[in-house]
């Protein structure tokens, strides 16, 4: 029974298994899943609640849920194919350290520039 439920779910919800797998563009597949989710949420809202409020809440919930799944899958695919795209700028600390200076305040509250040593590795919280 558990395997039947799992296979039934994947047959409908997994874009690699359902008939939408024949659409080559992943974004178009995602859009079609959104359209179907919108359609089914409206059908269930009309059948269950028989009101526009039920439809609106159900449609928004479905769109947010499916979009969250799509963003997660997309992020995983990018991480798998090109992990270097998540690499930050080498030597980056903070904007204030970008030119070797940090802005401090004197005892009167006036801003002053303080030049940092050339080989100072810096940190986030000066």
Backbone torsions as a table, in degrees:
resi	resn	phi	psi	omega
1	UNK	NA	-43.0	-179.4
2	UNK	-62.9	-42.0	178.7
3	UNK	-65.9	-37.1	177.6
4	UNK	-62.1	-45.2	179.0
5	UNK	-63.7	-43.9	179.6
6	UNK	-60.6	-47.9	-179.5
7	UNK	-67.1	-36.6	177.7
8	UNK	-65.0	-43.7	177.8
9	UNK	-60.3	-49.5	-179.2
10	UNK	-64.8	-34.1	178.8
11	UNK	-62.4	-24.1	180.0
12	UNK	-105.4	-45.1	-169.5
13	UNK	-93.2	-19.3	-177.9
14	UNK	-91.5	116.4	-176.2
15	UNK	-67.1	-14.9	177.9
16	UNK	-85.8	-11.9	-176.5
17	UNK	-112.4	-41.5	-175.6
18	UNK	-70.8	171.2	-176.9
19	UNK	-62.0	-16.2	176.3
20	UNK	-68.4	-10.3	179.3
21	UNK	-61.4	-18.5	-179.8
22	UNK	-78.7	-12.2	175.3
23	UNK	-80.8	118.8	-173.3
24	UNK	-70.2	-31.1	-176.2
25	UNK	-85.3	120.0	-178.3
26	UNK	-62.9	-35.3	-179.6
27	UNK	-67.6	-38.3	177.7
28	UNK	-67.2	-39.2	175.7
29	UNK	-58.9	-45.9	179.5
30	UNK	-61.4	-43.3	179.6
31	UNK	-61.7	-41.5	179.1
32	UNK	-64.5	-37.9	175.9
33	UNK	-64.4	-37.4	177.3
34	UNK	-64.3	-43.6	179.6
35	UNK	-62.4	-44.2	178.5
36	UNK	-64.3	-40.4	177.9
37	UNK	-62.7	-41.6	178.0
38	UNK	-61.9	-44.2	179.4
39	UNK	-61.8	-49.0	-177.0
40	UNK	-68.6	-35.1	177.2
41	UNK	-65.6	-36.0	177.3
42	UNK	-69.0	-39.5	177.7
43	UNK	-61.5	-48.4	-179.5
44	UNK	-66.3	-36.6	178.9
45	UNK	-64.5	-41.4	179.8
46	UNK	-68.9	-40.4	-179.1
47	UNK	-71.0	-40.9	-173.7
48	UNK	-87.2	-52.5	-171.3
49	UNK	-99.1	-27.4	-178.3
50	UNK	56.4	44.7	177.7
51	UNK	-152.1	161.8	178.7
52	UNK	-71.0	-32.7	179.8
53	UNK	-62.1	-43.1	178.1
54	UNK	-62.0	-40.7	177.9
55	UNK	-64.6	-45.7	-177.9
56	UNK	-62.6	-46.5	179.9
57	UNK	-64.1	-44.0	-179.6
58	UNK	-65.8	-42.2	-179.7
59	UNK	-64.3	-45.3	179.4
60	UNK	-64.5	-42.7	179.4
61	UNK	-61.9	-42.5	178.9
62	UNK	-64.7	-43.9	-179.3
63	UNK	-63.8	-42.1	179.2
64	UNK	-65.5	-43.2	-179.3
65	UNK	-63.5	-48.5	-178.5
66	UNK	-69.3	-38.4	177.2
67	UNK	-63.9	-39.3	177.2
68	UNK	-62.0	-42.1	177.5
69	UNK	-64.2	-44.3	-178.8
70	UNK	-63.7	-40.8	178.9
71	UNK	-65.8	-41.1	178.4
72	UNK	-63.4	-46.8	179.3
73	UNK	-62.9	-42.3	178.3
74	UNK	-61.4	-42.2	178.0
75	UNK	-63.8	-42.2	177.8
76	UNK	-62.5	-40.6	-179.6
77	UNK	-66.7	-41.5	177.8
78	UNK	-63.9	-42.9	179.0
79	UNK	-63.0	-35.1	-179.1
80	UNK	-73.6	-41.9	-175.2
81	UNK	-83.8	-37.7	-179.5
82	UNK	-143.0	80.3	-178.7
83	UNK	-64.3	-19.2	179.2
84	UNK	-67.5	-16.9	-179.7
85	UNK	-72.6	-9.2	176.6
86	UNK	-100.2	8.3	-179.8
87	UNK	-81.7	131.6	179.0
88	UNK	-84.1	170.2	-179.5
89	UNK	-62.8	130.2	-178.3
90	UNK	-66.6	131.5	178.9
91	UNK	82.6	6.1	-179.3
92	UNK	-71.7	134.0	174.8
93	UNK	-125.2	-62.1	176.4
94	UNK	-162.6	164.8	-176.8
95	UNK	-62.6	-37.2	-178.8
96	UNK	-64.0	-20.7	-179.3
97	UNK	-98.4	5.3	-174.3
98	UNK	-61.0	-30.7	-176.7
99	UNK	-118.4	22.5	176.3
100	UNK	79.7	14.4	179.5
101	UNK	-131.9	159.4	173.4
102	UNK	-133.6	144.6	-179.5
103	UNK	-97.3	122.5	178.7
104	UNK	-117.2	177.7	176.7
105	UNK	-120.6	139.8	176.8
106	UNK	-80.3	-175.8	-175.3
107	UNK	-68.4	-12.7	177.7
108	UNK	-97.4	-1.5	179.4
109	UNK	91.1	4.3	179.6
110	UNK	-80.9	140.4	179.1
111	UNK	-73.3	137.9	175.2
112	UNK	-134.7	147.4	176.9
113	UNK	-90.7	136.0	177.3
114	UNK	-118.4	120.5	178.6
115	UNK	-77.8	130.1	-179.7
116	UNK	-89.5	153.2	175.6
117	UNK	-60.0	151.1	-174.9
118	UNK	-61.3	-36.0	-176.6
119	UNK	-102.2	18.9	-179.9
120	UNK	-72.1	121.5	-178.9
121	UNK	-73.3	-20.5	176.7
122	UNK	75.5	-174.9	179.9
123	UNK	-168.8	171.2	-176.5
124	UNK	-77.7	-29.3	-172.2
125	UNK	-121.6	82.8	-178.8
126	UNK	-73.1	NA	NA
